[in-house]
């Protein structure tokens, strides 16, 4: 049994708590946060503290807090177990505690109210020693079928790729939704298109899957679109169109 103390109260912490609740071989023995924010999303029977000196003994201290806070917060940790942060962008050495250090990065977008299939989430791990890696692998494998060992530099690049694939694409969905709302039709009309865009990637590369006016170099359509957009939308459209044209010419 792996005993875990979960540190944090945000989206990642909420879902890590849920994942551990259903995982065999893991016991969430305590949760720490500086406030009671989002308490309703956690099981009420999980012991909770706002005092670092009251942290229980555990095998793993999972630090799921904002990236910018990891270094300063970890300096305050005086524990004997393995301390692992969940950040995709921060290196292992961002942890400044004296105990063993690691990374357990779940490659997924988390929203508190969403139901997720945790067994499909990729977990990317890093540790200082073979024993640290083994503990993290045992922990992550109890939750997910997709567990990988990668170093800090690889994880930094993976997080960058994830920003393009998820965060930037979602902003495109937001802009598309704005256009739908402005012209009084439902964004739901686009949802089958969005789903098919992702499903295609199961059997072809993004390079092969690209369609649309920029892919076809259809300048009349491109210009027509530009004439319909406001200044900020036009800038985004032009940059992405230029990138697509450059890729296929």
C-alpha positions as CSV (number, residue, x, y, z in Angstrom):
1,X,0.0,0.0,0.0
2,X,1.3,3.4,-1.0
3,X,0.4,6.1,1.5
4,X,-0.1,9.6,0.0
5,X,-0.4,13.1,1.3
6,X,-2.0,15.3,-1.4
7,X,-1.0,19.0,-1.4
8,X,-3.2,21.5,-3.2
9,X,-6.9,22.4,-3.8
10,X,-7.1,23.2,-7.5
11,X,-8.3,21.2,-10.5
12,X,-5.4,18.8,-10.6
13,X,-5.6,18.1,-6.8
14,X,-9.4,17.5,-7.1
15,X,-8.9,14.9,-9.8
16,X,-5.9,13.3,-8.3
17,X,-7.9,12.8,-5.1
18,X,-10.8,11.2,-7.2
19,X,-8.3,9.0,-9.0
20,X,-6.7,7.7,-5.8
21,X,-10.1,7.0,-4.3
22,X,-10.8,4.3,-6.8
23,X,-7.2,3.0,-7.3
24,X,-6.1,-0.2,-5.7
25,X,-2.9,-0.1,-3.6
26,X,-3.1,3.6,-2.8
27,X,-4.3,5.2,0.4
28,X,-4.8,9.0,0.6
29,X,-4.0,9.5,4.2
30,X,-4.2,13.3,4.3
31,X,-4.8,16.5,2.2
32,X,-3.1,19.8,2.8
33,X,-4.1,23.2,1.5
34,X,-3.7,26.8,2.7
35,X,-7.5,27.3,2.5
36,X,-10.7,25.4,2.4
37,X,-11.3,26.3,-1.3
38,X,-13.1,23.6,-3.3
39,X,-13.7,21.5,-0.2
40,X,-17.0,20.3,-1.7
41,X,-15.1,18.5,-4.5
42,X,-13.1,16.3,-2.1
43,X,-14.4,13.3,-0.1
44,X,-15.3,14.5,3.4
45,X,-13.6,11.6,5.1
46,X,-10.1,12.6,3.9
47,X,-8.2,14.1,6.9
48,X,-7.4,17.7,6.1
49,X,-4.9,20.2,7.5
50,X,-3.8,23.8,6.8
51,X,-0.7,23.4,9.0
52,X,2.5,22.0,7.5
53,X,3.8,20.8,10.8
54,X,0.8,18.5,11.1
55,X,1.6,16.6,7.9
56,X,1.3,12.9,8.4
57,X,4.0,10.4,7.6
58,X,3.6,9.1,4.0
59,X,5.5,7.4,1.2
60,X,4.6,10.1,-1.3
61,X,3.8,13.8,-1.0
62,X,2.1,14.9,-4.2
63,X,2.4,18.6,-4.8
64,X,-0.4,19.8,-7.0
65,X,-0.1,23.6,-6.7
66,X,0.5,26.5,-9.1
67,X,3.8,26.2,-11.0
68,X,5.1,29.6,-9.7
69,X,4.6,28.5,-6.1
70,X,6.4,25.1,-6.2
71,X,10.0,26.4,-5.3
72,X,9.1,28.6,-2.4
73,X,6.5,26.2,-1.0
74,X,8.8,23.1,-1.2
75,X,11.4,24.9,0.9
76,X,9.0,24.6,3.8
77,X,8.5,20.9,3.5
78,X,10.3,18.9,6.2
79,X,9.2,15.3,5.4
80,X,11.0,12.0,4.9
81,X,8.9,10.6,2.0
82,X,9.3,11.3,-1.7
83,X,8.0,14.7,-2.7
84,X,6.8,14.9,-6.3
85,X,5.2,17.8,-8.1
86,X,2.6,17.5,-10.9
87,X,3.8,20.3,-13.2
88,X,4.5,19.8,-16.9
89,X,6.6,22.9,-17.3
90,X,8.7,22.9,-14.1
91,X,11.9,20.8,-13.9
92,X,12.5,18.3,-11.1
93,X,15.0,20.7,-9.4
94,X,12.3,23.2,-8.9
95,X,11.6,21.3,-5.7
96,X,13.8,22.8,-3.0
97,X,13.1,20.4,-0.1
98,X,15.8,18.2,1.4
99,X,13.9,15.0,0.9
100,X,13.8,12.8,-2.2
101,X,12.3,14.5,-5.2
102,X,10.3,13.5,-8.2
103,X,7.7,14.5,-10.9
104,X,4.4,12.9,-11.6
105,X,2.9,14.8,-14.5
106,X,-0.6,13.8,-15.7
107,X,-0.9,14.9,-19.3
108,X,-4.5,16.0,-19.3
109,X,-6.7,19.1,-19.1
110,X,-8.7,19.1,-15.8
111,X,-11.9,20.8,-14.9
112,X,-13.3,20.2,-11.4
113,X,-16.9,19.2,-12.5
114,X,-15.9,16.8,-15.3
115,X,-16.0,13.0,-15.0
116,X,-12.8,11.4,-16.4
117,X,-11.5,8.0,-17.2
118,X,-8.3,8.1,-15.2
119,X,-6.9,4.8,-16.6
120,X,-6.4,6.5,-20.0
121,X,-4.5,9.6,-18.7
122,X,-0.7,9.5,-19.6
123,X,1.5,10.0,-16.5
124,X,5.0,11.2,-17.1
125,X,7.5,10.4,-14.3
126,X,10.9,11.5,-13.2
127,X,12.9,10.7,-10.1
128,X,16.4,11.0,-8.7
129,X,17.0,7.3,-8.0
130,X,15.7,4.0,-9.3
131,X,13.8,3.5,-6.0
132,X,12.1,6.9,-6.5
133,X,11.1,6.0,-10.1
134,X,9.8,2.6,-8.9
135,X,7.6,4.2,-6.3
136,X,6.2,6.7,-8.8
137,X,5.6,3.9,-11.4
138,X,3.7,1.8,-8.8
139,X,1.7,4.9,-7.9
140,X,0.9,6.0,-11.4
141,X,0.2,2.4,-12.6
142,X,-2.4,1.9,-9.9
143,X,-4.3,4.8,-11.6
144,X,-3.5,4.6,-15.3
145,X,-2.5,2.2,-18.1
146,X,-0.3,4.8,-19.7
147,X,2.9,5.5,-17.7
148,X,6.1,6.9,-19.1
149,X,9.5,7.9,-17.8
150,X,10.8,11.1,-19.3
151,X,13.4,13.7,-18.2
152,X,12.8,17.4,-17.3
153,X,13.8,18.7,-20.8
154,X,11.5,16.2,-22.5
155,X,8.6,17.1,-20.2
156,X,9.2,20.8,-20.9
157,X,8.8,20.2,-24.6
158,X,5.8,17.9,-24.0
159,X,4.1,20.6,-22.1
160,X,4.8,23.1,-24.9
161,X,3.2,20.7,-27.4
162,X,0.2,20.3,-25.1
163,X,-0.3,24.1,-25.0
164,X,-0.5,24.1,-28.8
165,X,-2.7,21.0,-28.9
166,X,-5.1,21.9,-26.1
167,X,-4.9,25.4,-24.8
168,X,-4.5,27.2,-28.1
169,X,-7.0,25.0,-30.0
170,X,-9.5,25.6,-27.2
171,X,-9.1,29.3,-27.7
172,X,-9.9,28.7,-31.4
173,X,-13.1,27.0,-30.2
174,X,-13.9,30.1,-28.1
175,X,-13.4,32.4,-31.1
176,X,-15.6,30.1,-33.2
177,X,-18.2,30.2,-30.5
178,X,-18.1,34.0,-30.5
179,X,-18.8,34.0,-34.3
180,X,-21.7,31.6,-33.8
181,X,-23.2,33.7,-31.0
182,X,-22.8,37.0,-32.9
183,X,-24.7,35.6,-35.8
184,X,-27.4,33.7,-33.9
185,X,-26.7,30.1,-34.5
186,X,-25.6,27.3,-32.1
187,X,-22.0,26.3,-31.6
188,X,-23.4,22.7,-31.3
189,X,-23.5,22.6,-35.1
190,X,-19.7,22.5,-35.1
191,X,-19.3,19.8,-32.5
192,X,-19.5,16.8,-35.0
193,X,-16.7,18.6,-37.0
194,X,-14.6,19.0,-33.9
195,X,-15.0,15.4,-32.9
196,X,-14.1,14.1,-36.4
197,X,-11.0,16.3,-36.4
198,X,-9.7,14.5,-33.3
199,X,-10.9,11.0,-34.3
200,X,-9.0,11.2,-37.6
201,X,-5.8,11.5,-35.7
202,X,-6.2,7.9,-34.6
203,X,-5.3,6.8,-38.1
204,X,-3.5,9.7,-39.8
205,X,-1.0,12.4,-38.8
206,X,-1.9,16.0,-38.3
207,X,0.1,16.8,-41.4
208,X,-2.1,14.4,-43.5
209,X,-5.4,15.5,-41.8
210,X,-5.1,19.2,-42.6
211,X,-8.0,20.6,-44.7
212,X,-9.5,24.0,-45.4
213,X,-8.9,27.1,-47.5
214,X,-5.3,27.6,-46.4
215,X,-4.4,24.0,-47.2
216,X,-5.9,24.4,-50.7
217,X,-4.4,27.9,-51.0
218,X,-7.8,29.2,-51.8
219,X,-7.0,33.0,-51.8
220,X,-10.5,34.2,-52.6
221,X,-12.0,32.4,-49.6
222,X,-9.2,33.5,-47.4
223,X,-9.7,37.1,-48.4
224,X,-13.4,36.9,-47.9
225,X,-12.9,35.5,-44.4
226,X,-10.4,38.3,-43.6
227,X,-13.0,40.9,-44.6
228,X,-15.4,39.5,-42.1
229,X,-13.1,39.6,-39.1
230,X,-12.3,42.3,-36.5
231,X,-8.7,43.4,-36.0
232,X,-7.6,40.9,-33.4
233,X,-9.4,38.0,-35.1
234,X,-7.8,39.0,-38.4
235,X,-4.3,38.9,-36.9
236,X,-4.8,35.4,-35.6
237,X,-6.3,34.2,-38.9
238,X,-3.4,35.6,-40.9
239,X,-0.7,34.1,-38.7
240,X,-2.2,30.6,-38.8
241,X,-3.0,30.8,-42.5
242,X,0.6,31.8,-43.2
243,X,1.9,28.9,-41.2
244,X,-0.4,26.4,-43.0
245,X,0.6,27.9,-46.4
246,X,4.3,27.6,-45.5
247,X,3.8,24.0,-44.4
248,X,2.3,22.8,-47.7
249,X,4.2,24.9,-50.3
